[in-house]
Amino acid sequence: MTVTRRRLVHLIGLVTLLGVSGATARAHDLAEASAALVVRDGGHLELRLQVPWAALLQADRMPGRPLPEFLMYVSAMSPSTFDGHYRRLVARLERAFRLTRPAAAPVTFQRWVWPRSAAVQQAVQRELMSRLADGANAEHAARLPATAEAVVGGGVASVALEVPALLTPLLLTVTRPQAQWVRAGQPAVVVPLGMRR
């Protein structure tokens, strides 16, 4: 019996012993993915993602299967096997995020920074252990961040952001920061809080 298979058999035994079933894992408990798109002067865009990795990995690898079963499957993987699956998923996500403009070639995001695969697998393992300990009050895998940048150039009025289907529903927040220098001796900086009319 392989090490991975032995781990999986052990985890299934733990789930059976503690009485954790698919009924204790409610899909609506999972937090959705969210993204902040920061628009800066010159058409420079920064994308900041918060990814619920357990839900994303499940949608990619075993859609429709009970979450506890999937968590056991991923937790029992060797780090190198998990890393291979993770890298392929990340590459697909990078290709799927695009910015399109009328009468121009699509722009892809660059300088992606993803969490290490070991950190993602550990977050999934923590979620499994939490479910084994207390299925009704289980914590979810951390929404680990990822970032990327794109430049569409100045003078572009708008772009369409294409989002990978695996990450939907996605809560998107678009912001345009207002930068100003704070000088020595300046008593205070006025920060408007009301809605503009």
C-alpha positions in Angstrom: 0.0 0.0 0.0 1.4 3.4 -1.0 2.0 6.1 1.6 -0.7 8.3 0.1 -3.2 5.4 0.2 -2.3 4.6 3.8 -2.8 8.3 4.7 -6.2 8.3 3.0 -7.3 5.1 4.8 -6.2 6.6 8.1 -8.1 9.8 7.5 -11.3 7.9 6.5 -11.1 6.0 9.7 -10.8 9.2 11.7 -13.8 10.6 9.9 -15.9 7.5 10.6 -14.8 7.4 14.2 -15.8 11.0 14.9 -19.0 10.8 12.9 -18.2 13.6 10.5 -20.4 13.4 7.4 -21.2 15.5 4.4 -24.2 16.8 6.3 -21.9 18.7 8.7 -20.1 20.5 5.8 -22.5 23.1 4.5 -21.4 24.6 1.2 -22.8 28.0 2.1 -20.3 28.2 5.0 -17.5 28.6 2.5 -16.4 32.2 1.9 -16.4 33.2 -1.7 -13.4 34.6 -3.5 -13.0 38.3 -3.6 -10.8 40.7 -5.6 -9.8 44.3 -5.4 -8.8 46.0 -8.6 -6.7 49.1 -7.9 -6.7 51.5 -10.8 -3.7 53.9 -10.8 -2.7 56.7 -13.2 -1.2 55.7 -16.5 -3.5 52.7 -16.8 -1.6 50.7 -14.2 -3.8 48.1 -12.6 -3.1 46.0 -9.5 -5.2 42.9 -8.8 -5.4 41.6 -5.2 -7.2 38.3 -4.8 -8.4 36.5 -1.6 -8.9 32.9 -2.6 -10.8 30.3 -0.6 -8.4 27.5 -1.6 -10.4 24.5 -0.3 -13.5 25.5 -2.4 -11.4 26.4 -5.4 -9.4 23.1 -5.4 -12.6 21.1 -4.9 -14.3 22.9 -7.9 -11.2 22.0 -10.0 -10.5 18.4 -8.8 -13.7 16.9 -7.5 -16.8 19.1 -8.1 -19.9 17.6 -6.6 -18.1 15.4 -4.1 -18.7 16.0 -0.4 -16.2 18.6 1.0 -14.9 16.3 3.9 -14.1 13.6 1.4 -12.2 16.1 -0.8 -10.3 17.5 2.2 -9.2 14.0 3.1 -8.1 13.4 -0.5 -6.0 16.6 -0.7 -4.6 16.2 2.9 -3.3 12.7 2.1 -1.5 13.8 -1.1 2.3 13.9 -1.0 3.6 17.5 -1.1 5.1 16.9 -4.5 1.9 15.6 -6.0 -0.1 18.4 -4.5 2.5 20.9 -5.8 2.0 19.6 -9.4 -1.8 19.9 -9.2 -1.5 23.4 -7.6 0.9 24.7 -10.3 -1.3 23.5 -13.1 -4.3 25.2 -11.5 -2.5 28.5 -10.9 -1.3 28.5 -14.5 -4.9 28.1 -15.7 -6.0 30.9 -13.5 -3.3 33.2 -14.7 -4.3 32.6 -18.4 -8.0 33.1 -17.6 -7.6 36.6 -16.0 -7.5 39.1 -18.9 -8.4 42.6 -19.6 -10.1 43.4 -22.9 -10.4 46.7 -24.7 -12.4 47.6 -27.8 -10.3 47.2 -31.0 -7.2 46.2 -29.1 -5.4 43.0 -28.1 -6.3 41.5 -24.7 -3.9 42.4 -21.8 -2.8 39.7 -19.4 -1.7 40.2 -15.9 2.0 39.9 -15.0 4.1 39.6 -11.9 1.8 37.1 -10.3 2.6 36.3 -6.6 0.8 33.2 -5.3 1.0 31.5 -1.9 3.4 28.6 -1.7 1.7 25.3 -2.4 2.8 24.0 1.0 1.0 26.8 2.7 -2.2 26.0 0.7 -2.0 22.3 1.5 -1.4 23.1 5.2 -4.5 25.4 5.2 -6.6 22.6 3.7 -5.2 20.2 6.3 -6.1 22.6 9.1 -9.6 22.8 7.8 -9.9 19.0 7.8 -8.6 18.8 11.4 -11.1 21.5 12.4 -13.9 19.6 10.8 -12.8 16.3 12.5 -12.7 18.0 15.9 -16.0 20.0 15.6 -17.8 19.6 12.3 -20.6 22.0 13.3 -18.2 24.8 14.1 -15.4 24.0 11.7 -13.1 26.8 10.5 -12.5 27.2 6.8 -9.2 27.1 5.0 -7.6 30.5 5.0 -8.4 32.8 2.2 -4.7 33.2 1.2 -3.9 36.2 -1.1 -2.5 36.4 -4.6 -1.5 39.5 -6.5 -0.8 40.6 -10.1 -0.3 43.7 -12.2 -1.2 44.9 -15.6 -0.7 48.0 -17.7 -3.3 49.1 -20.3 -1.7 52.5 -20.9 -3.0 56.0 -20.5 -6.0 57.3 -22.3 -8.0 54.1 -22.0 -11.5 54.9 -20.8 -12.5 51.4 -19.6 -11.6 47.7 -19.8 -13.5 44.5 -19.3 -12.1 42.2 -16.7 -12.5 38.5 -17.6 -12.5 36.2 -14.5 -12.0 32.5 -14.3 -15.3 30.6 -13.9 -13.7 28.5 -11.1 -13.5 31.7 -9.0 -17.1 32.7 -9.4 -19.0 34.0 -7.6 -16.4 36.7 -7.1 -16.9 39.9 -5.1 -15.0 42.6 -7.0 -14.2 46.0 -5.6 -12.7 48.6 -7.8 -10.8 51.5 -6.3 -8.9 54.5 -7.5 -6.5 55.7 -4.7 -6.0 59.4 -4.3 -2.4 60.1 -3.3 -1.1 63.2 -1.6 2.1 64.1 0.2 2.0 64.8 3.9 4.6 67.4 4.7 6.5 68.0 8.0 4.6 70.4 10.2 1.3 69.8 8.3 -1.3 69.8 11.1 -3.8 67.4 9.5 -4.9 65.8 6.3 -8.5 66.2 5.3 -10.1 62.9 4.3 -13.6 63.1 2.8 -15.9 60.4 4.0 -19.2 61.3 2.4 -20.5 60.3 -1.0 -19.7 62.6 -3.9 -22.7 64.1 -5.7 
